[in-house]
Amino acid sequence: MRVFVTGASGHIASAVIPELVAHGHQVVGLARSDASAGAVAKLGAEPRTGDLDDLDGLRAAAGEADGVIHLAFKHDAMFAGNPQDAVQADLDATKAFGEALAGTDKPLVTTSGTLMLAMAGITGRPGTEDDQSEGGPRVEAANYTTGLAQQGVRSSVIRLAPMVHSDLDHHGFTSALIGFARDNGIAAYTGDGTNRWPAANTYDIGVLYRLALEKAPAGSTLHGVGDTGIPRRVIAETIAGKLGVETKSISDDEAPQFLGFLAGFAGLDNPTSNDKTRELLGWEPTHPGWVEDVQTGHYFA
Ligand SMILES: NC(=O)c1ccc[n+]([C@@H]2O[C@H](COP(=O)([O-])OP(=O)(O)OC[C@H]3O[C@@H](n4cnc5c(N)ncnc54)[C@H](OP(=O)(O)O)[C@@H]3O)[C@@H](O)[C@H]2O)c1
């Protein structure tokens, strides 16, 4: 397939694109700068100059492709304190792809996060692919994606675990937690630290996106999850052990001081099942889980 990939210069794409290329797909990757174009070309894809805000450009690129994988997200807007801009741009881009692909039965794979389940109150038990929510950040784009099944698009949305980790990850939640622990001299968790965060290895996620592109049934919700849920205290202890710092239970009020932009997620309990995704696609995560991967030390080099 000729596949158009957005976010082609990002972390997740650094596993997705080589996986696609290795399986005979031709990849065209969106790039908004020369540096991004260089990174995209290095992965084996053809860079296509453009921006997420150029909706006509996105529609044209999708129209010329046999399938689309949408990974771009305006994390810079999130960090600048404009999360709504990032969420709206993601929705607008998803709609542009829906318009371009309607009636073609071509695949569109978009991206969301498992944390949306916890934010929707699905907590205390593993969230499943069948759990849906009506609203919340990024949920509208996810629901729009699955709804495209009614419009002749073989659409699927992948809810990624908040900690996608590997030696390809340089700025995700894991790196951020390590950075905060290093800066503060303390690896912090809120409360008793029994709340759980799921995780997934980037290399397994690369395979998942390829399988979704190739064979996910229209309207699928898939879970990009390897570890179902790691207690926050175990996460803190693993990082503390590698850095040689103490762990500390903190209050919610102290979370911004010790966990920065992660404070709002710190107390969420987000165990997440991948049973249906594995069954539907024959996907099996085979790469190291979060604790084993962090123990290898590449995050601390
Ligand atoms: N990594 C994780 O642990 C994780 C967890 C849950 C969900 N997700 C989601 O998975 C998706 C991919 O994440 P990632 O970790 O690969 O992100 P990333 O490494 O931050 O990469 C973001 C990508 O989006 C591109 N982008 C941003 N703004 C753009 C714009 N205005 N026009 C064109 N391209 C733009 C970036 O291009 P430049 O290189 O030019 O900046 C980059 O290629 C996102 O939706 C993210 O929220 C990731």
PDBQT file of the ligand as one rigid body, heavy atoms in Angstrom, charges set to zero:
ROOT
HETATM    1  N1  LIG A 401       4.472   8.691  22.893  1.00  0.00    +0.000 N 
HETATM    2  C1  LIG A 401       3.574   8.326  23.796  1.00  0.00    +0.000 C 
HETATM    3  O1  LIG A 401       3.937   7.794  24.863  1.00  0.00    +0.000 OA
HETATM    4  C2  LIG A 401       2.096   8.537  23.527  1.00  0.00    +0.000 A 
HETATM    5  C3  LIG A 401       1.183   8.113  24.480  1.00  0.00    +0.000 A 
HETATM    6  C4  LIG A 401      -0.167   8.299  24.248  1.00  0.00    +0.000 A 
HETATM    7  C5  LIG A 401      -0.583   8.921  23.074  1.00  0.00    +0.000 A 
HETATM    8  N2  LIG A 401       0.345   9.348  22.159  1.00  0.00    +0.000 N 
HETATM    9  C6  LIG A 401      -0.120   9.979  20.915  1.00  0.00    +0.000 C 
HETATM   10  O2  LIG A 401       0.472   9.336  19.799  1.00  0.00    +0.000 OA
HETATM   11  C7  LIG A 401       0.633  10.281  18.737  1.00  0.00    +0.000 C 
HETATM   12  C8  LIG A 401       2.086  10.312  18.309  1.00  0.00    +0.000 C 
HETATM   13  O3  LIG A 401       2.854  10.683  19.451  1.00  0.00    +0.000 OA
HETATM   14  P1  LIG A 401       4.442  10.849  19.388  1.00  0.00    +0.000 P 
HETATM   15  O4  LIG A 401       4.945  10.459  20.728  1.00  0.00    +0.000 OA
HETATM   16  O5  LIG A 401       4.992  10.199  18.186  1.00  0.00    +0.000 OA
HETATM   17  O6  LIG A 401       4.552  12.451  19.263  1.00  0.00    +0.000 OA
HETATM   18  P2  LIG A 401       5.837  13.334  19.025  1.00  0.00    +0.000 P 
HETATM   19  O7  LIG A 401       7.084  12.525  19.111  1.00  0.00    +0.000 OA
HETATM   20  O8  LIG A 401       5.701  14.535  19.897  1.00  0.00    +0.000 OA
HETATM   21  O9  LIG A 401       5.655  13.772  17.520  1.00  0.00    +0.000 OA
HETATM   22  C9  LIG A 401       4.612  14.641  17.141  1.00  0.00    +0.000 C 
HETATM   23  C10 LIG A 401       4.591  14.683  15.628  1.00  0.00    +0.000 C 
HETATM   24  O10 LIG A 401       3.558  15.592  15.210  1.00  0.00    +0.000 OA
HETATM   25  C11 LIG A 401       4.151  16.517  14.298  1.00  0.00    +0.000 C 
HETATM   26  N3  LIG A 401       3.457  17.800  14.345  1.00  0.00    +0.000 N 
HETATM   27  C12 LIG A 401       3.178  18.553  15.427  1.00  0.00    +0.000 A 
HETATM   28  N4  LIG A 401       2.561  19.686  15.061  1.00  0.00    +0.000 NA
HETATM   29  C13 LIG A 401       2.467  19.655  13.710  1.00  0.00    +0.000 A 
HETATM   30  C14 LIG A 401       1.947  20.548  12.736  1.00  0.00    +0.000 A 
HETATM   31  N5  LIG A 401       1.397  21.713  13.094  1.00  0.00    +0.000 N 
HETATM   32  N6  LIG A 401       2.011  20.182  11.444  1.00  0.00    +0.000 NA
HETATM   33  C15 LIG A 401       2.576  19.008  11.077  1.00  0.00    +0.000 A 
HETATM   34  N7  LIG A 401       3.085  18.117  11.939  1.00  0.00    +0.000 NA
HETATM   35  C16 LIG A 401       3.036  18.449  13.253  1.00  0.00    +0.000 A 
HETATM   36  C17 LIG A 401       5.592  16.647  14.752  1.00  0.00    +0.000 C 
HETATM   37  O11 LIG A 401       6.374  17.221  13.734  1.00  0.00    +0.000 OA
HETATM   38  P3  LIG A 401       7.788  17.933  14.062  1.00  0.00    +0.000 P 
HETATM   39  O12 LIG A 401       8.818  16.827  14.118  1.00  0.00    +0.000 OA
HETATM   40  O13 LIG A 401       8.006  18.845  12.903  1.00  0.00    +0.000 OA
HETATM   41  O14 LIG A 401       7.653  18.652  15.371  1.00  0.00    +0.000 OA
HETATM   42  C18 LIG A 401       5.908  15.184  15.036  1.00  0.00    +0.000 C 
HETATM   43  O15 LIG A 401       6.160  14.498  13.841  1.00  0.00    +0.000 OA
HETATM   44  C19 LIG A 401       0.108  11.603  19.299  1.00  0.00    +0.000 C 
HETATM   45  O16 LIG A 401      -1.248  11.726  18.981  1.00  0.00    +0.000 OA
HETATM   46  C20 LIG A 401       0.281  11.419  20.789  1.00  0.00    +0.000 C 
HETATM   47  O17 LIG A 401      -0.515  12.288  21.562  1.00  0.00    +0.000 OA
HETATM   48  C21 LIG A 401       1.665   9.170  22.356  1.00  0.00    +0.000 A 
ENDROOT
TORSDOF 0
